Amino acid sequence: MSFFEKKRVLVLGPSLSDASIARIIAEQHPDITVDLMTSNQQTSIIPNLNVIPFMLEFAGPVDATFWENKLTFFKEGSFKYLTSDLLNFIKEKNEDYDLIIALGLEFQRWVSWRNLRKAIKTPILCPNHQAAATEFDKLFTKDILLEIGIPTPKYNLIDSTKVIDELDRRPLPIVFKFSKNFSALGFGSWVFKKRSYYETVPLLVQMTSFVEQEIYTEEFIKGKEVSVHFICNGTEWQYIGAARDYKKTYEYDLGANTSGTGSYSEVNYFTDEIKSTVFEYMDKLMLQLNRLGIFFKGIFYMGIIIDENNVPYILEINSRPGLPEMLSILGNVKSGTLLENFYRAATEDELLPFEQDNSASVSICIIHKNYNHIMKLNSKLPDFSDAPSDIKIDYASHMLNKFNIYCCLTATSNTRFLAAEKINKYLETKDLKDFRYRKDIGFLE
């Protein structure tokens, strides 16, 4: 790649997907130095991947009650990593890099980052604040889909002062949602098949009351879900891949939603016919976004549900990679194209088609046993340094001293069953203590 003159790339962000993208680029391009600037205290065993830590800022002491009250935790800004120190680093060092990658929603919506982007010449791959609205404001996107005739579940607004009364009048199952993105709180939507929302919903409404938003229910569509990923250069797109995502805490898709417990790619029921229909949706959607003055440059995610008649409905759109779907998707992408397309997208150049391997890729996430509740401080994952070379390990960046809360293991094989079995056999040798994982990832379709 002749346009990589400095042979150096900077990846920013605390997400596991950011860390995995940095790892994959470094592995695919040993001649390019990749700097991963993250709040993680991880180290790198890849010679050309450097981890540059930056400290988290906290509004209070990190003690036994730190995670107990999520309302206080997020409302009062107890957790902060987008700081002036980070901006100063980019100002001073940006010319050392051929490309800066910052895919997280937090960067897309950060006003100071927006101003910085105008002041530097180094290409940056990061959707702008207008593109961020496609994820952060769910009803903004929902109304666009409905207007241009793309199938998406219909919705009905709820009076926030009469939530329970209105839910009691609506037929089961009920899909309960907020218009603004609350992925940091560990949820995006709730499906109630019984009237078991009397304690949960009031708490959710209280936890999110500090953001101006709409509360709504959505039409329930029965079917199979698939997460479809594209890369966009502002006006055009290329398909990267699709994955089956697992959100529930326990096997057989039971328990509460998490930010992700695993995924596999490719997906057999995402047939060529359905894929072609989704590509038509993408063409119409990009054209409409451009008409609205939104030129999306980055990773574009469609959450799809395929109903019993094989009609794909768009459940949601995200302006960043899905986690952990992107891990298994990239496990199927042949080397080389990813970084070049990142650069082409950032500079509005023509994108290249991605080539898929014929293998299957599975990602299994390790989560805390008390996920979404009070977690034990200083819970520590076992040492994974003895993992076979064909099992890739990525850590999330939210680490407080020795407090790991998330990591993901990815493997490829001829089938998803063999890939999943490879990871499961390795994890059986480990004492996870305060952590757990789902053993049906890759096996449950």
TORKOL-4160 file (C-alpha; in steps of 0.2 Angstrom, whole numbers, padded with zeros to 4 digits, m for minus):
445
<pt num="1" X="0000" Y="0000" Z="0000"/>
<pt num="2" X="0010" Y="0014" Z="m0007"/>
<pt num="3" X="m0001" Y="0028" Z="0002"/>
<pt num="4" X="0005" Y="0021" Z="0019"/>
<pt num="5" X="0022" Y="0031" Z="0018"/>
<pt num="6" X="0025" Y="0032" Z="0037"/>
<pt num="7" X="0020" Y="0014" Z="0040"/>
<pt num="8" X="0011" Y="0019" Z="0056"/>
<pt num="9" X="m0008" Y="0018" Z="0061"/>
<pt num="10" X="m0016" Y="0024" Z="0077"/>
<pt num="11" X="m0032" Y="0015" Z="0084"/>
<pt num="12" X="m0041" Y="0024" Z="0098"/>
<pt num="13" X="m0054" Y="0017" Z="0110"/>
<pt num="14" X="m0058" Y="0007" Z="0125"/>
<pt num="15" X="m0069" Y="m0006" Z="0116"/>
<pt num="16" X="m0065" Y="m0024" Z="0113"/>
<pt num="17" X="m0068" Y="m0022" Z="0095"/>
<pt num="18" X="m0055" Y="m0008" Z="0094"/>
<pt num="19" X="m0042" Y="m0019" Z="0102"/>
<pt num="20" X="m0047" Y="m0033" Z="0090"/>
<pt num="21" X="m0046" Y="m0022" Z="0075"/>
<pt num="22" X="m0029" Y="m0016" Z="0080"/>
<pt num="23" X="m0023" Y="m0034" Z="0083"/>
<pt num="24" X="m0029" Y="m0040" Z="0066"/>
<pt num="25" X="m0021" Y="m0025" Z="0057"/>
<pt num="26" X="m0005" Y="m0029" Z="0065"/>
<pt num="27" X="m0006" Y="m0047" Z="0061"/>
<pt num="28" X="m0010" Y="m0044" Z="0043"/>
<pt num="29" X="0003" Y="m0031" Z="0040"/>
<pt num="30" X="0019" Y="m0035" Z="0050"/>
<pt num="31" X="0028" Y="m0020" Z="0040"/>
<pt num="32" X="0016" Y="m0007" Z="0048"/>
<pt num="33" X="0017" Y="m0002" Z="0066"/>
<pt num="34" X="0000" Y="m0001" Z="0075"/>
<pt num="35" X="m0002" Y="0010" Z="0091"/>
<pt num="36" X="m0017" Y="0005" Z="0101"/>
<pt num="37" X="m0021" Y="0020" Z="0113"/>
<pt num="38" X="m0033" Y="0013" Z="0126"/>
<pt num="39" X="m0038" Y="0014" Z="0144"/>
<pt num="40" X="m0033" Y="m0005" Z="0146"/>
<pt num="41" X="m0018" Y="m0011" Z="0155"/>
<pt num="42" X="m0015" Y="m0025" Z="0143"/>
<pt num="43" X="0001" Y="m0029" Z="0135"/>
<pt num="44" X="0005" Y="m0035" Z="0117"/>
<pt num="45" X="0015" Y="m0050" Z="0112"/>
<pt num="46" X="0014" Y="m0045" Z="0093"/>
<pt num="47" X="0030" Y="m0036" Z="0089"/>
<pt num="48" X="0022" Y="m0022" Z="0078"/>
<pt num="49" X="0007" Y="m0018" Z="0090"/>
<pt num="50" X="0011" Y="m0006" Z="0104"/>
<pt num="51" X="m0002" Y="m0002" Z="0118"/>
<pt num="52" X="m0001" Y="0016" Z="0124"/>
<pt num="53" X="m0011" Y="0017" Z="0140"/>
<pt num="54" X="m0020" Y="0032" Z="0146"/>
<pt num="55" X="m0028" Y="0034" Z="0163"/>
<pt num="56" X="m0046" Y="0034" Z="0167"/>
<pt num="57" X="m0053" Y="0048" Z="0177"/>
<pt num="58" X="m0066" Y="0044" Z="0191"/>
<pt num="59" X="m0077" Y="0056" Z="0200"/>
<pt num="60" X="m0077" Y="0046" Z="0216"/>
<pt num="61" X="m0068" Y="0032" Z="0225"/>
<pt num="62" X="m0067" Y="0015" Z="0217"/>
<pt num="63" X="m0074" Y="0004" Z="0232"/>
<pt num="64" X="m0085" Y="m0010" Z="0235"/>
<pt num="65" X="m0101" Y="0000" Z="0230"/>
<pt num="66" X="m0093" Y="0007" Z="0213"/>
<pt num="67" X="m0104" Y="m0003" Z="0202"/>
<pt num="68" X="m0119" Y="m0004" Z="0213"/>
<pt num="69" X="m0128" Y="0011" Z="0207"/>
<pt num="70" X="m0128" Y="0013" Z="0189"/>
<pt num="71" X="m0139" Y="0028" Z="0189"/>
<pt num="72" X="m0126" Y="0038" Z="0199"/>
<pt num="73" X="m0112" Y="0030" Z="0189"/>
<pt num="74" X="m0117" Y="0036" Z="0172"/>
<pt num="75" X="m0127" Y="0051" Z="0176"/>
<pt num="76" X="m0114" Y="0059" Z="0187"/>
<pt num="77" X="m0099" Y="0055" Z="0175"/>
<pt num="78" X="m0090" Y="0043" Z="0187"/>
<pt num="79" X="m0081" Y="0035" Z="0172"/>
<pt num="80" X="m0072" Y="0046" Z="0160"/>
<pt num="81" X="m0059" Y="0043" Z="0147"/>
<pt num="82" X="m0061" Y="0056" Z="0134"/>
<pt num="83" X="m0050" Y="0069" Z="0141"/>
<pt num="84" X="m0040" Y="0084" Z="0135"/>
<pt num="85" X="m0024" Y="0074" Z="0137"/>
<pt num="86" X="m0030" Y="0062" Z="0123"/>
<pt num="87" X="m0034" Y="0077" Z="0112"/>
<pt num="88" X="m0016" Y="0085" Z="0116"/>
<pt num="89" X="m0008" Y="0068" Z="0111"/>
<pt num="90" X="m0017" Y="0068" Z="0094"/>
<pt num="91" X="m0013" Y="0086" Z="0091"/>
<pt num="92" X="0006" Y="0083" Z="0094"/>
<pt num="93" X="0007" Y="0066" Z="0086"/>
<pt num="94" X="m0005" Y="0065" Z="0072"/>
<pt num="95" X="0007" Y="0068" Z="0058"/>
<pt num="96" X="0017" Y="0053" Z="0063"/>
<pt num="97" X="0002" Y="0042" Z="0057"/>
<pt num="98" X="m0005" Y="0038" Z="0040"/>
<pt num="99" X="m0022" Y="0034" Z="0047"/>
<pt num="100" X="m0031" Y="0037" Z="0063"/>
<pt num="101" X="m0045" Y="0024" Z="0067"/>
<pt num="102" X="m0058" Y="0029" Z="0080"/>
<pt num="103" X="m0074" Y="0020" Z="0077"/>
<pt num="104" X="m0083" Y="0022" Z="0094"/>
<pt num="105" X="m0099" Y="0031" Z="0097"/>
<pt num="106" X="m0091" Y="0041" Z="0110"/>
<pt num="107" X="m0079" Y="0049" Z="0098"/>
<pt num="108" X="m0093" Y="0052" Z="0085"/>
<pt num="109" X="m0103" Y="0063" Z="0097"/>
<pt num="110" X="m0088" Y="0071" Z="0106"/>
<pt num="111" X="m0088" Y="0090" Z="0102"/>
<pt num="112" X="m0070" Y="0093" Z="0106"/>
<pt num="113" X="m0065" Y="0078" Z="0094"/>
<pt num="114" X="m0076" Y="0086" Z="0081"/>
<pt num="115" X="m0066" Y="0102" Z="0082"/>
<pt num="116" X="m0050" Y="0093" Z="0082"/>
<pt num="117" X="m0054" Y="0084" Z="0066"/>
<pt num="118" X="m0056" Y="0100" Z="0057"/>
<pt num="119" X="m0038" Y="0106" Z="0062"/>
<pt num="120" X="m0027" Y="0091" Z="0057"/>
<pt num="121" X="m0023" Y="0084" Z="0040"/>
<pt num="122" X="m0021" Y="0065" Z="0044"/>
<pt num="123" X="m0035" Y="0055" Z="0038"/>
<pt num="124" X="m0047" Y="0049" Z="0052"/>
<pt num="125" X="m0059" Y="0035" Z="0050"/>
<pt num="126" X="m0074" Y="0040" Z="0061"/>
<pt num="127" X="m0092" Y="0043" Z="0057"/>
<pt num="128" X="m0096" Y="0061" Z="0061"/>
<pt num="129" X="m0109" Y="0068" Z="0073"/>
<pt num="130" X="m0123" Y="0068" Z="0060"/>
<pt num="131" X="m0119" Y="0049" Z="0056"/>
<pt num="132" X="m0120" Y="0045" Z="0074"/>
<pt num="133" X="m0138" Y="0050" Z="0075"/>
<pt num="134" X="m0142" Y="0034" Z="0065"/>
<pt num="135" X="m0137" Y="0024" Z="0081"/>
<pt num="136" X="m0139" Y="0036" Z="0095"/>
<pt num="137" X="m0157" Y="0041" Z="0090"/>
<pt num="138" X="m0166" Y="0025" Z="0086"/>
<pt num="139" X="m0182" Y="0034" Z="0081"/>
<pt num="140" X="m0173" Y="0045" Z="0069"/>
<pt num="141" X="m0167" Y="0030" Z="0060"/>
<pt num="142" X="m0184" Y="0021" Z="0062"/>
<pt num="143" X="m0193" Y="0035" Z="0054"/>
<pt num="144" X="m0181" Y="0036" Z="0039"/>
<pt num="145" X="m0184" Y="0017" Z="0036"/>
<pt num="146" X="m0203" Y="0019" Z="0037"/>
<pt num="147" X="m0202" Y="0034" Z="0025"/>
<pt num="148" X="m0192" Y="0025" Z="0011"/>
<pt num="149" X="m0202" Y="0009" Z="0013"/>
<pt num="150" X="m0189" Y="m0003" Z="0021"/>
<pt num="151" X="m0197" Y="m0016" Z="0032"/>
<pt num="152" X="m0195" Y="m0012" Z="0050"/>
<pt num="153" X="m0206" Y="m0016" Z="0065"/>
<pt num="154" X="m0219" Y="m0002" Z="0068"/>
<pt num="155" X="m0218" Y="0007" Z="0084"/>
<pt num="156" X="m0230" Y="0016" Z="0097"/>
<pt num="157" X="m0224" Y="0030" Z="0109"/>
<pt num="158" X="m0228" Y="0028" Z="0128"/>
<pt num="159" X="m0232" Y="0042" Z="0140"/>
<pt num="160" X="m0217" Y="0041" Z="0152"/>
<pt num="161" X="m0228" Y="0046" Z="0166"/>
<pt num="162" X="m0240" Y="0031" Z="0163"/>
<pt num="163" X="m0228" Y="0018" Z="0157"/>
<pt num="164" X="m0235" Y="0003" Z="0167"/>
<pt num="165" X="m0253" Y="0008" Z="0163"/>
<pt num="166" X="m0249" Y="0008" Z="0144"/>
<pt num="167" X="m0240" Y="m0008" Z="0145"/>
<pt num="168" X="m0254" Y="m0017" Z="0153"/>
<pt num="169" X="m0266" Y="m0012" Z="0139"/>
<pt num="170" X="m0254" Y="m0019" Z="0125"/>
<pt num="171" X="m0254" Y="m0037" Z="0119"/>
<pt num="172" X="m0240" Y="m0049" Z="0123"/>
<pt num="173" X="m0226" Y="m0051" Z="0119"/>
<pt num="174" X="m0220" Y="m0033" Z="0122"/>
<pt num="175" X="m0204" Y="m0026" Z="0114"/>
<pt num="176" X="m0200" Y="m0011" Z="0126"/>
<pt num="177" X="m0187" Y="0002" Z="0120"/>
<pt num="178" X="m0179" Y="0019" Z="0122"/>
<pt num="179" X="m0176" Y="0031" Z="0108"/>
<pt num="180" X="m0158" Y="0035" Z="0114"/>
<pt num="181" X="m0143" Y="0023" Z="0114"/>
<pt num="182" X="m0140" Y="0016" Z="0132"/>
<pt num="183" X="m0128" Y="0002" Z="0127"/>
<pt num="184" X="m0116" Y="0007" Z="0141"/>
<pt num="185" X="m0129" Y="0003" Z="0153"/>
<pt num="186" X="m0130" Y="m0015" Z="0147"/>
<pt num="187" X="m0146" Y="m0015" Z="0138"/>
<pt num="188" X="m0155" Y="m0009" Z="0122"/>
<pt num="189" X="m0172" Y="m0017" Z="0122"/>
<pt num="190" X="m0182" Y="m0029" Z="0132"/>
<pt num="191" X="m0194" Y="m0042" Z="0126"/>
<pt num="192" X="m0208" Y="m0047" Z="0139"/>
<pt num="193" X="m0217" Y="m0063" Z="0135"/>
<pt num="194" X="m0226" Y="m0062" Z="0152"/>
<pt num="195" X="m0232" Y="m0047" Z="0162"/>
<pt num="196" X="m0216" Y="m0047" Z="0172"/>
<pt num="197" X="m0211" Y="m0029" Z="0169"/>
<pt num="198" X="m0218" Y="m0021" Z="0185"/>
<pt num="199" X="m0201" Y="m0020" Z="0194"/>
<pt num="200" X="m0189" Y="m0019" Z="0179"/>
<pt num="201" X="m0197" Y="m0005" Z="0168"/>
<pt num="202" X="m0199" Y="0008" Z="0182"/>
<pt num="203" X="m0181" Y="0005" Z="0186"/>
<pt num="204" X="m0175" Y="0007" Z="0168"/>
<pt num="205" X="m0185" Y="0023" Z="0166"/>
<pt num="206" X="m0177" Y="0030" Z="0182"/>
<pt num="207" X="m0160" Y="0025" Z="0176"/>
<pt num="208" X="m0162" Y="0034" Z="0160"/>
<pt num="209" X="m0172" Y="0049" Z="0165"/>
<pt num="210" X="m0157" Y="0061" Z="0164"/>
<pt num="211" X="m0158" Y="0060" Z="0145"/>
<pt num="212" X="m0172" Y="0068" Z="0135"/>
<pt num="213" X="m0179" Y="0054" Z="0125"/>
<pt num="214" X="m0195" Y="0044" Z="0119"/>
<pt num="215" X="m0201" Y="0028" Z="0127"/>
<pt num="216" X="m0210" Y="0016" Z="0115"/>
<pt num="217" X="m0215" Y="m0002" Z="0111"/>
<pt num="218" X="m0211" Y="m0010" Z="0095"/>
<pt num="219" X="m0220" Y="m0023" Z="0085"/>
<pt num="220" X="m0214" Y="m0041" Z="0089"/>
<pt num="221" X="m0207" Y="m0050" Z="0074"/>
<pt num="222" X="m0203" Y="m0069" Z="0076"/>
<pt num="223" X="m0188" Y="m0075" Z="0067"/>
<pt num="224" X="m0169" Y="m0077" Z="0066"/>
<pt num="225" X="m0158" Y="m0063" Z="0069"/>
<pt num="226" X="m0142" Y="m0058" Z="0060"/>
<pt num="227" X="m0130" Y="m0044" Z="0062"/>
<pt num="228" X="m0124" Y="m0037" Z="0045"/>
<pt num="229" X="m0108" Y="m0026" Z="0043"/>
<pt num="230" X="m0103" Y="m0014" Z="0029"/>
<pt num="231" X="m0090" Y="m0001" Z="0027"/>
<pt num="232" X="m0094" Y="0015" Z="0019"/>
<pt num="233" X="m0084" Y="0030" Z="0011"/>
<pt num="234" X="m0098" Y="0043" Z="0012"/>
<pt num="235" X="m0108" Y="0038" Z="m0003"/>
<pt num="236" X="m0104" Y="0020" Z="m0007"/>
<pt num="237" X="m0102" Y="0004" Z="0003"/>
<pt num="238" X="m0095" Y="m0014" Z="0003"/>
<pt num="239" X="m0101" Y="m0029" Z="0012"/>
<pt num="240" X="m0089" Y="m0036" Z="0025"/>
<pt num="241" X="m0099" Y="m0050" Z="0033"/>
<pt num="242" X="m0113" Y="m0056" Z="0044"/>
<pt num="243" X="m0114" Y="m0065" Z="0061"/>
<pt num="244" X="m0126" Y="m0073" Z="0072"/>
<pt num="245" X="m0125" Y="m0064" Z="0089"/>
<pt num="246" X="m0129" Y="m0070" Z="0106"/>
<pt num="247" X="m0135" Y="m0058" Z="0120"/>
<pt num="248" X="m0142" Y="m0068" Z="0134"/>
<pt num="249" X="m0132" Y="m0072" Z="0149"/>
<pt num="250" X="m0136" Y="m0091" Z="0149"/>
<pt num="251" X="m0136" Y="m0106" Z="0138"/>
<pt num="252" X="m0152" Y="m0108" Z="0126"/>
<pt num="253" X="m0154" Y="m0089" Z="0125"/>
<pt num="254" X="m0160" Y="m0088" Z="0143"/>
<pt num="255" X="m0157" Y="m0074" Z="0156"/>
<pt num="256" X="m0155" Y="m0055" Z="0154"/>
<pt num="257" X="m0147" Y="m0046" Z="0140"/>
<pt num="258" X="m0128" Y="m0043" Z="0140"/>
<pt num="259" X="m0117" Y="m0033" Z="0128"/>
<pt num="260" X="m0113" Y="m0049" Z="0120"/>
<pt num="261" X="m0109" Y="m0067" Z="0125"/>
<pt num="262" X="m0103" Y="m0073" Z="0108"/>
<pt num="263" X="m0106" Y="m0075" Z="0089"/>
<pt num="264" X="m0102" Y="m0085" Z="0074"/>
<pt num="265" X="m0099" Y="m0081" Z="0055"/>
<pt num="266" X="m0105" Y="m0084" Z="0041"/>
<pt num="267" X="m0123" Y="m0088" Z="0044"/>
<pt num="268" X="m0131" Y="m0102" Z="0034"/>
<pt num="269" X="m0149" Y="m0094" Z="0035"/>
<pt num="270" X="m0143" Y="m0078" Z="0028"/>
<pt num="271" X="m0145" Y="m0084" Z="0011"/>
<pt num="272" X="m0140" Y="m0076" Z="m0005"/>
<pt num="273" X="m0158" Y="m0071" Z="m0009"/>
<pt num="274" X="m0160" Y="m0063" Z="0008"/>
<pt num="275" X="m0143" Y="m0055" Z="0007"/>
<pt num="276" X="m0148" Y="m0047" Z="m0010"/>
<pt num="277" X="m0163" Y="m0040" Z="m0002"/>
<pt num="278" X="m0153" Y="m0032" Z="0012"/>
<pt num="279" X="m0141" Y="m0025" Z="m0001"/>
<pt num="280" X="m0156" Y="m0016" Z="m0009"/>
<pt num="281" X="m0160" Y="m0009" Z="0008"/>
<pt num="282" X="m0143" Y="m0003" Z="0010"/>
<pt num="283" X="m0143" Y="0006" Z="m0007"/>
<pt num="284" X="m0159" Y="0015" Z="m0003"/>
<pt num="285" X="m0154" Y="0019" Z="0014"/>
<pt num="286" X="m0137" Y="0027" Z="0009"/>
<pt num="287" X="m0146" Y="0037" Z="m0004"/>
<pt num="288" X="m0158" Y="0044" Z="0008"/>
<pt num="289" X="m0145" Y="0048" Z="0021"/>
<pt num="290" X="m0135" Y="0057" Z="0007"/>
<pt num="291" X="m0151" Y="0067" Z="0003"/>
<pt num="292" X="m0152" Y="0072" Z="0021"/>
<pt num="293" X="m0134" Y="0078" Z="0021"/>
<pt num="294" X="m0127" Y="0063" Z="0030"/>
<pt num="295" X="m0112" Y="0055" Z="0022"/>
<pt num="296" X="m0107" Y="0040" Z="0033"/>
<pt num="297" X="m0088" Y="0035" Z="0033"/>
<pt num="298" X="m0085" Y="0020" Z="0044"/>
<pt num="299" X="m0092" Y="0004" Z="0049"/>
<pt num="300" X="m0111" Y="0002" Z="0047"/>
<pt num="301" X="m0120" Y="m0011" Z="0056"/>
<pt num="302" X="m0138" Y="m0018" Z="0052"/>
<pt num="303" X="m0147" Y="m0028" Z="0065"/>
<pt num="304" X="m0159" Y="m0039" Z="0055"/>
<pt num="305" X="m0172" Y="m0051" Z="0059"/>
<pt num="306" X="m0178" Y="m0063" Z="0046"/>
<pt num="307" X="m0197" Y="m0068" Z="0048"/>
<pt num="308" X="m0206" Y="m0084" Z="0045"/>
<pt num="309" X="m0209" Y="m0078" Z="0027"/>
<pt num="310" X="m0190" Y="m0075" Z="0024"/>
<pt num="311" X="m0193" Y="m0056" Z="0024"/>
<pt num="312" X="m0178" Y="m0047" Z="0032"/>
<pt num="313" X="m0183" Y="m0033" Z="0044"/>
<pt num="314" X="m0171" Y="m0020" Z="0050"/>
<pt num="315" X="m0172" Y="m0020" Z="0069"/>
<pt num="316" X="m0158" Y="m0007" Z="0072"/>
<pt num="317" X="m0144" Y="0002" Z="0064"/>
<pt num="318" X="m0127" Y="0005" Z="0073"/>
<pt num="319" X="m0114" Y="0017" Z="0068"/>
<pt num="320" X="m0100" Y="0006" Z="0074"/>
<pt num="321" X="m0094" Y="m0012" Z="0074"/>
<pt num="322" X="m0105" Y="m0024" Z="0083"/>
<pt num="323" X="m0097" Y="m0033" Z="0098"/>
<pt num="324" X="m0093" Y="m0047" Z="0097"/>
<pt num="325" X="m0100" Y="m0050" Z="0079"/>
<pt num="326" X="m0085" Y="m0040" Z="0071"/>
<pt num="327" X="m0073" Y="m0053" Z="0079"/>
<pt num="328" X="m0080" Y="m0068" Z="0071"/>
<pt num="329" X="m0084" Y="m0058" Z="0054"/>
<pt num="330" X="m0066" Y="m0053" Z="0053"/>
<pt num="331" X="m0060" Y="m0071" Z="0056"/>
<pt num="332" X="m0068" Y="m0075" Z="0039"/>
<pt num="333" X="m0060" Y="m0060" Z="0029"/>
<pt num="334" X="m0045" Y="m0064" Z="0019"/>
<pt num="335" X="m0029" Y="m0053" Z="0024"/>
<pt num="336" X="m0025" Y="m0036" Z="0017"/>
<pt num="337" X="m0042" Y="m0028" Z="0012"/>
<pt num="338" X="m0047" Y="m0022" Z="0029"/>
<pt num="339" X="m0034" Y="m0009" Z="0032"/>
<pt num="340" X="m0034" Y="m0003" Z="0014"/>
<pt num="341" X="m0053" Y="m0001" Z="0014"/>
<pt num="342" X="m0051" Y="0009" Z="0031"/>
<pt num="343" X="m0040" Y="0021" Z="0022"/>
<pt num="344" X="m0051" Y="0022" Z="0007"/>
<pt num="345" X="m0066" Y="0025" Z="0017"/>
<pt num="346" X="m0058" Y="0039" Z="0027"/>
<pt num="347" X="m0052" Y="0048" Z="0011"/>
<pt num="348" X="m0068" Y="0045" Z="0001"/>
<pt num="349" X="m0059" Y="0034" Z="m0011"/>
<pt num="350" X="m0067" Y="0019" Z="m0021"/>
<pt num="351" X="m0069" Y="0004" Z="m0009"/>
<pt num="352" X="m0062" Y="m0014" Z="m0013"/>
<pt num="353" X="m0073" Y="m0030" Z="m0012"/>
<pt num="354" X="m0069" Y="m0040" Z="0003"/>
<pt num="355" X="m0065" Y="m0059" Z="0000"/>
<pt num="356" X="m0072" Y="m0071" Z="0012"/>
<pt num="357" X="m0063" Y="m0088" Z="0017"/>
<pt num="358" X="m0073" Y="m0104" Z="0016"/>
<pt num="359" X="m0070" Y="m0107" Z="0035"/>
<pt num="360" X="m0081" Y="m0103" Z="0050"/>
<pt num="361" X="m0077" Y="m0092" Z="0064"/>
<pt num="362" X="m0083" Y="m0092" Z="0082"/>
<pt num="363" X="m0081" Y="m0080" Z="0096"/>
<pt num="364" X="m0084" Y="m0084" Z="0114"/>
<pt num="365" X="m0085" Y="m0070" Z="0127"/>
<pt num="366" X="m0080" Y="m0072" Z="0145"/>
<pt num="367" X="m0091" Y="m0062" Z="0157"/>
<pt num="368" X="m0092" Y="m0059" Z="0175"/>
<pt num="369" X="m0104" Y="m0071" Z="0184"/>
<pt num="370" X="m0113" Y="m0055" Z="0192"/>
<pt num="371" X="m0114" Y="m0047" Z="0175"/>
<pt num="372" X="m0125" Y="m0031" Z="0176"/>
<pt num="373" X="m0125" Y="m0032" Z="0195"/>
<pt num="374" X="m0112" Y="m0029" Z="0209"/>
<pt num="375" X="m0096" Y="m0037" Z="0203"/>
<pt num="376" X="m0082" Y="m0042" Z="0214"/>
<pt num="377" X="m0067" Y="m0029" Z="0213"/>
<pt num="378" X="m0051" Y="m0037" Z="0209"/>
<pt num="379" X="m0059" Y="m0052" Z="0200"/>
<pt num="380" X="m0045" Y="m0058" Z="0189"/>
<pt num="381" X="m0046" Y="m0068" Z="0173"/>
<pt num="382" X="m0034" Y="m0083" Z="0172"/>
<pt num="383" X="m0018" Y="m0082" Z="0162"/>
<pt num="384" X="m0022" Y="m0086" Z="0144"/>
<pt num="385" X="m0004" Y="m0084" Z="0138"/>
<pt num="386" X="m0003" Y="m0103" Z="0134"/>
<pt num="387" X="m0018" Y="m0102" Z="0122"/>
<pt num="388" X="m0014" Y="m0111" Z="0105"/>
<pt num="389" X="m0009" Y="m0099" Z="0091"/>
<pt num="390" X="m0025" Y="m0103" Z="0082"/>
<pt num="391" X="m0036" Y="m0096" Z="0096"/>
<pt num="392" X="m0035" Y="m0076" Z="0096"/>
<pt num="393" X="m0039" Y="m0067" Z="0113"/>
<pt num="394" X="m0045" Y="m0049" Z="0114"/>
<pt num="395" X="m0048" Y="m0040" Z="0130"/>
<pt num="396" X="m0060" Y="m0026" Z="0133"/>
<pt num="397" X="m0052" Y="m0010" Z="0140"/>
<pt num="398" X="m0063" Y="m0006" Z="0155"/>
<pt num="399" X="m0050" Y="m0012" Z="0168"/>
<pt num="400" X="m0049" Y="m0005" Z="0185"/>
<pt num="401" X="m0032" Y="m0010" Z="0192"/>
<pt num="402" X="m0033" Y="m0029" Z="0191"/>
<pt num="403" X="m0052" Y="m0029" Z="0188"/>
<pt num="404" X="m0055" Y="m0037" Z="0171"/>
<pt num="405" X="m0073" Y="m0038" Z="0166"/>
<pt num="406" X="m0073" Y="m0044" Z="0148"/>
<pt num="407" X="m0063" Y="m0054" Z="0136"/>
<pt num="408" X="m0066" Y="m0064" Z="0120"/>
<pt num="409" X="m0058" Y="m0079" Z="0112"/>
<pt num="410" X="m0060" Y="m0082" Z="0093"/>
<pt num="411" X="m0056" Y="m0097" Z="0083"/>
<pt num="412" X="m0059" Y="m0103" Z="0065"/>
<pt num="413" X="m0061" Y="m0120" Z="0057"/>
<pt num="414" X="m0070" Y="m0129" Z="0043"/>
<pt num="415" X="m0087" Y="m0128" Z="0053"/>
<pt num="416" X="m0093" Y="m0117" Z="0067"/>
<pt num="417" X="m0095" Y="m0133" Z="0078"/>
<pt num="418" X="m0076" Y="m0137" Z="0076"/>
<pt num="419" X="m0072" Y="m0119" Z="0079"/>
<pt num="420" X="m0082" Y="m0118" Z="0095"/>
<pt num="421" X="m0076" Y="m0135" Z="0101"/>
<pt num="422" X="m0058" Y="m0129" Z="0100"/>
<pt num="423" X="m0062" Y="m0114" Z="0111"/>
<pt num="424" X="m0072" Y="m0125" Z="0123"/>
<pt num="425" X="m0059" Y="m0138" Z="0125"/>
<pt num="426" X="m0046" Y="m0125" Z="0129"/>
<pt num="427" X="m0057" Y="m0116" Z="0142"/>
<pt num="428" X="m0061" Y="m0132" Z="0151"/>
<pt num="429" X="m0042" Y="m0132" Z="0157"/>
<pt num="430" X="m0045" Y="m0115" Z="0165"/>
<pt num="431" X="m0052" Y="m0110" Z="0182"/>
<pt num="432" X="m0062" Y="m0095" Z="0178"/>
<pt num="433" X="m0067" Y="m0091" Z="0196"/>
<pt num="434" X="m0078" Y="m0076" Z="0196"/>
<pt num="435" X="m0081" Y="m0077" Z="0177"/>
<pt num="436" X="m0092" Y="m0088" Z="0166"/>
<pt num="437" X="m0095" Y="m0092" Z="0147"/>
<pt num="438" X="m0109" Y="m0099" Z="0137"/>
<pt num="439" X="m0105" Y="m0117" Z="0131"/>
<pt num="440" X="m0118" Y="m0117" Z="0117"/>
<pt num="441" X="m0110" Y="m0103" Z="0107"/>
<pt num="442" X="m0109" Y="m0109" Z="0089"/>
<pt num="443" X="m0120" Y="m0124" Z="0092"/>
<pt num="444" X="m0136" Y="m0115" Z="0095"/>
<pt num="445" X="m0142" Y="m0108" Z="0078"/>
